[in-house]
Amino acid sequence: MKMIMAVIQPFQLSKLTHALERIDGFPGITIADVRGFGREKATQQHREHHNRIDDVVDYVKKARIEIVAHDEMVDAIVTTIVETAHTGNPGDGKVFVWPIDAAVRIMTRERDEAAIS
């Protein structure tokens, strides 16, 4: 089992979701709205508030997706993410993959591979 986590441009999320659903046996996805910065850096603004100046950092909005999949599905999922989320512009995002030691489906108490099927 592997965890695939990707951070992508939010406007690519719907297109990516539809592409992933076309993968036979696709296990599902968790999505979160996140903020951060990479090479493009955060922008900093100053704002006056009740006679004091606050530093306000504007982070870049992104979408984070998380998928736990069987090892044999990882290449197809990663390839789909990279091909679908690619615009060629800075800030397209990143994909990370790491091993999962254990999984439990709470409802049935199934463990490991059975829990993600």
C-alpha positions in Angstrom: 0.0 0.0 0.0 1.1 3.5 -0.8 -0.1 7.0 0.1 -0.1 9.3 -2.9 -0.3 13.0 -1.9 -0.4 15.8 -4.5 -0.7 19.5 -4.2 -2.2 21.0 -7.4 -3.8 24.2 -8.8 -7.4 24.3 -7.5 -8.8 25.0 -10.9 -7.5 21.6 -12.1 -9.3 19.6 -9.4 -12.5 18.8 -11.2 -10.7 17.7 -14.3 -8.3 15.6 -12.3 -11.1 13.9 -10.3 -12.8 12.8 -13.5 -9.6 11.5 -14.9 -8.8 9.5 -11.8 -12.4 8.0 -11.7 -11.6 6.4 -15.1 -8.8 4.3 -13.6 -10.2 0.8 -13.2 -10.5 0.0 -9.4 -9.7 3.5 -8.3 -9.9 3.4 -4.5 -11.1 7.0 -3.8 -9.7 10.3 -2.8 -9.6 12.8 0.0 -9.4 16.5 -0.9 -8.5 19.6 1.2 -8.2 23.2 0.4 -4.7 24.3 1.5 -2.5 27.3 1.4 1.3 27.7 1.2 4.2 28.6 -1.0 7.1 27.1 -2.8 9.6 28.8 -5.1 7.0 31.5 -5.9 7.2 32.7 -2.3 4.4 34.2 -0.3 3.6 37.9 -0.7 3.6 40.1 2.4 1.4 43.1 2.9 1.2 45.6 5.7 -2.2 46.7 7.1 -3.0 49.3 9.7 -5.4 48.0 12.3 -6.4 50.1 15.4 -3.2 52.2 15.4 -0.8 49.3 14.8 0.6 47.8 11.7 0.0 44.1 11.1 2.0 42.0 8.7 -0.4 40.0 6.5 1.0 37.1 4.5 -0.9 36.1 1.4 -0.3 32.4 0.7 -1.0 30.7 -2.6 -4.2 28.7 -2.6 -3.8 25.0 -3.6 -5.8 21.8 -3.5 -4.3 18.8 -1.7 -5.4 15.3 -2.7 -4.6 12.1 -0.8 -5.1 8.6 -2.2 -4.2 5.3 -0.5 -3.8 2.7 -3.2 -2.5 -0.8 -3.9 1.1 -0.8 -5.0 0.2 -1.9 -8.6 -2.0 1.1 -9.0 0.5 3.8 -8.0 2.1 4.4 -11.4 -1.2 4.8 -13.2 -2.4 7.2 -10.5 0.8 9.3 -10.4 0.9 9.4 -14.2 -2.7 10.6 -14.4 -2.1 13.3 -11.8 1.0 14.6 -13.6 -0.6 14.5 -17.0 -3.9 16.0 -16.0 -2.6 18.7 -13.5 0.2 19.9 -15.8 -0.2 23.4 -17.3 3.4 24.2 -17.8 3.2 27.2 -15.5 4.9 27.8 -12.2 2.9 26.5 -9.3 1.6 23.4 -11.0 2.3 21.4 -7.8 4.1 18.3 -6.6 3.3 14.6 -6.1 4.7 12.6 -3.2 4.5 8.8 -2.6 5.3 6.9 0.6 4.6 3.5 2.1 1.6 2.9 4.4 2.4 0.5 7.2 -1.2 -0.3 8.2 -4.8 0.5 7.3 -8.1 -0.3 9.1 -11.6 0.2 7.7 -13.4 1.3 10.9 -16.9 0.0 9.9 -15.8 -3.6 9.2 -12.5 -3.7 11.0 -10.8 -5.0 7.9 -7.1 -4.5 7.9 -4.4 -3.5 5.4 -5.0 -4.4 1.8 -8.6 -5.5 2.5 -9.3 -2.1 4.1 -8.6 -0.2 1.0 -10.3 -2.5 -1.5 
